[in-house]
Amino acid sequence: MLFEIASATLEPQPLIDHVRRDESGAVALFSGVVRNNNLGRRVLYLEYDAYPEMAEKLMRQIAEEIMRRWPAVSDIAVQHRIGRLEIGETSLLVAVSAPHRKEAFEACHALVDRFKEVVPIWKKEVWEDGEEWIEGEAVTRE
């Protein structure tokens, strides 16, 4: 498993390589990307801050929860970037390997949702006429 808070640009291939196993026929990758709008406002850029030691500890706990829920999961890697991110840059990468795509997709989705709920990473949105620290949003599943 790999968990990292990083200030450098995130690249997906190292995470894919980290989790890929010969027994795993699937690697699900989630890439969270800075978008140019939110709540009707034009976003100029984002700033992320974190408590790295606590964030990485909670990332590991979440991954352990996911692996208990989906025991077929082979490995998990998670990186989140901090600092100023421009539109189109990657803020979050999650890679999950499993023997089959169903488990890989489900585990990856659940991990991202849980990450947004509990990991201490803060996001400031900067737009043309102001800025605001934004809470992470959990996704409600139907």
N, C-alpha and C positions, 0 to 999 in steps of 0.2 A: 504494500500500500504506500501511497505517496500523498502528502498533504503539504501545501506550501502557500504562503502569502508572499507575493513577489512584486517588486517595483518595475521589473523589466517586462517587455512585450511578451505575451503568452503565445506559445506555439503548440499546436495540437499534436504533432507527430511524436514528440518525446513522451507524452502521456499515453498515446496509443501504443507505442513501443513498450512502455513500462507495464501495461496491463495485458498485452497480448500473450496468450499461452497456446501451445499446440493443441491442447484439449478443448479450447474455446473456439467455437465457430462464429462468435459474434463479439464485436466491440461496439458498444453504443457510446457516442460522443455528443455531449451537449456543449455548445459554445454560446455564452451570453455576450451580446454585442451592444455597445452604446448606440442608442437610437437618437434621432434628431427631434423627437417630440415626446411630450408627456402631458396628459390632462389639458390638451389644447394649447400648450405653450411650446414655442420653438426652443429646444434645448441646444445650447452652444457647446457644452462639454460637461463632464462629470468629474468630481473629485471623490476618491474613496480613501477612507482611513480605517484602521483596524487595530485591535489588540492582538498582535500576531501569535503570541504564545497561547492565549486562550482560544483564538480562532482555530489554530491547528489542532489543539486538544479536542475541541468540539467536532471538528471535521472527522477526526479519527473515531470518536464515539458514534457519530452518525453512520460512518462506514461500517462499523461493527454491528450497529442495529440493522442496517441493510443486509449485511451478510448473514445475520441470524434469520431474517425474514425470507431471504432468497439464498438458501444454502448452496445452490449451484453456482453462484457468482464466484468467479475465479480471483478477480482482483479489482481494485478501485484506485483511481488517482484523481485528486482535486487540486486545482490551483485557482487563486483569486488574486487579481492585481490591485494594488493600491497606488495612490497618486492621481495625477491629472490624466484623464483619458479623453481622447477626441472621439467625435462621431465615427462609428465604424470599427473602433478598436474593441478587442476582446477583453471583457472584465472577468469572466468565469469560464473555466474549462472543467468538465467532469467526464472521465472515461471509466466505463464499466465493462469488464469482459465476463462472458458466461458461455456455456456450451451452445445455447440457443438464443435467438434474437428476442423472444418474448421476455425471458428473464432479464436479459441485458437492458432492454427498453424500460421495462417496469421498474427495475432497480434504479436505473439512472434517473428516471422521472421522480421517483420517490425521494431519492437523495437530494436532488435539486430543490424540491419543495421543502424538505426538512432543513436544508442548509439555509434557505431564505427565512425560516422561522426562528432559528436559534443562534446562528453564528454571528459573533460581534464584529460586523463590518458595516461601516456607515457610509452613506452615499449623499453627496451634496450635488444637487442639480443647479447648473448655472444657465440662465436664460437671458434674453436681451435686456429685460428690465428688472432683474433681481436674481436671487438665489435662495435655496432652501434645502435643509437636510431632510432626506426622505427615508421613511421606514421601509424595510423589506416587506414584500407582500407574499403571503402564503397563497397558493393556488387551491381553490376549492374544487375537489373532484366530484364528478357526477356519477 
